[in-house]
Amino acid sequence: MHKITDVLAIERTKLANQRTLMAYLRTSFYFLGLGLTIVGIESFEKLKCIAVPLFVLSPFIIFIGLWSFFKEQQKIEKVGQRIK
């Protein structure tokens, strides 16, 4: 028999994992938006060399976030199966 506190702890961990994924996605979109802003505003001409790394980092951050999410999700599922 499993305790309700164990079940609730697993649910909190799942929600924390989802929040972390959303933080990675949000950061990626901020980088993308900043890169687009630098490219789009003419007075930022000297900063255009910064835009390219931002564009490159944006999908890389999404990849890391998704990889981390699925890796942690597997760990959470294993622990959840042991509790049941």
C-alpha positions as CSV (number, residue, x, y, z in Angstrom):
1,M,0.0,0.0,0.0
2,H,1.3,3.4,-0.9
3,K,1.0,6.5,1.2
4,I,-0.8,9.5,-0.1
5,T,2.3,11.7,0.7
6,D,4.4,9.5,-1.7
7,V,1.8,9.9,-4.5
8,L,1.6,13.7,-3.9
9,A,5.4,14.0,-3.9
10,I,5.5,12.2,-7.3
11,E,2.9,14.6,-8.6
12,R,4.8,17.7,-7.3
13,T,8.0,16.3,-9.0
14,K,6.1,15.9,-12.3
15,L,4.9,19.5,-12.1
16,A,8.4,20.8,-11.2
17,N,9.7,19.0,-14.2
18,Q,7.1,20.6,-16.4
19,R,7.9,24.1,-15.0
20,T,11.6,23.5,-15.7
21,L,10.8,22.6,-19.4
22,M,8.7,25.8,-19.6
23,A,11.6,27.8,-18.3
24,Y,13.9,26.4,-20.9
25,L,11.4,27.2,-23.6
26,R,10.9,30.7,-22.3
27,T,14.6,31.4,-22.2
28,S,14.9,30.1,-25.8
29,F,12.2,32.4,-27.0
30,Y,13.8,35.4,-25.1
31,F,17.1,34.7,-26.9
32,L,15.3,34.4,-30.3
33,G,13.3,37.6,-29.6
34,L,16.5,39.5,-28.6
35,G,18.3,38.3,-31.7
36,L,15.4,39.5,-33.9
37,T,15.3,42.8,-32.1
38,I,19.0,43.4,-32.7
39,V,18.7,42.5,-36.4
40,G,15.5,44.6,-36.8
41,I,16.6,47.9,-35.2
42,E,19.0,49.9,-37.3
43,S,20.6,51.7,-34.3
44,F,21.8,48.4,-33.1
45,E,24.1,47.9,-36.1
46,K,27.2,47.4,-34.0
47,L,25.5,44.6,-32.0
48,K,24.5,42.4,-35.0
49,C,27.5,40.1,-34.3
50,I,25.7,39.2,-31.0
51,A,22.5,38.2,-32.9
52,V,24.0,35.2,-34.6
53,P,25.0,33.4,-31.3
54,L,21.5,34.2,-29.9
55,F,19.9,32.5,-33.0
56,V,22.3,29.5,-32.6
57,L,21.7,29.2,-28.9
58,S,17.9,29.3,-29.1
59,P,17.3,25.9,-30.6
60,F,20.2,24.4,-28.6
61,I,18.4,25.5,-25.4
62,I,15.2,23.9,-26.6
63,F,17.0,20.7,-27.3
64,I,18.7,20.7,-23.8
65,G,15.3,21.4,-22.2
66,L,13.5,18.6,-24.0
67,W,16.3,16.2,-23.4
68,S,16.4,17.0,-19.7
69,F,12.6,16.8,-19.4
70,F,12.3,13.3,-21.0
71,K,15.3,12.1,-19.0
72,E,13.8,13.2,-15.7
73,Q,10.3,12.0,-16.8
74,Q,11.8,8.5,-17.1
75,K,13.3,8.7,-13.6
76,I,10.0,9.9,-12.2
77,E,8.1,7.1,-13.8
78,K,10.5,4.5,-12.4
79,V,10.1,5.8,-8.9
80,G,6.3,6.0,-9.4
81,Q,6.1,2.4,-10.4
82,R,8.1,1.3,-7.3
83,I,5.7,3.2,-5.1
84,K,2.6,1.4,-6.5
